[in-house]
Amino acid sequence: MAKRYTKLERLPGGLRNASYRLGDTVLRIYKRDPSICQREVDLLRRIGDFVPVPQVIYAEPNGWKGVPPFALLRYVEGITYRELARSGDREAIAQAAFSVGATLAAITKVRISEPGPRTEIAWSKLEGRVPADLIDRLQAFDESWSPRLSELAADGCLVHGDFGMRIPAKWMDDSDAMWIKSERSDANI
């Protein structure tokens, strides 16, 4: 017999997609960019051998009967790093920092044979926020390394540049749990 859910809870975060909790399942709807659904499902399946990630239960990357692309993922209980930091529990914060470092190191085991295009840096967005001499030095560094990037492409690996995260509730009891959730990009990795 199919499960019946009586409570649908909108999960916080998710600037591009909407996520809803249905018991132990998350319904994730990809409203803005449908191609992200397939990429995220592929990524979760690929990195699952290296770090704990939510299980992909089902996905419709092309949508279904007028519904945008969506995925059903296993819900993982946890708190955000910001919540943990506000707690003032220095030991738990140190443990979280260690786990984050271990997770970020572990995802580099995922090899990428064809990295995506190089992202251009929007230097103008730094103006007024960062001293001009620092912007000049950063631009010079970027320009000096640009020719070398093609050499590095053959040794591509997955990296994660967003450090907002969700820490599993069981984490304090299980030092092997290293699951994190991005608060800003709503990717469950």
Secondary structure, DSSP 8 states (H G I E B T S, - for coil): --------EE-S--SSSEEEEETTEEEEE--S-THHHHHHHHHHHHHTTTS----EEEEETT-BTTB--EEEEE---EEEHHHHHHHT-HHHHHHHHHHHHHHHHHHTTSEESS--------GGGGBTTB-HHHHHHHHHHHHHHGGGHHHHHTTEE--------EEEGGGGT-TT------SSS----
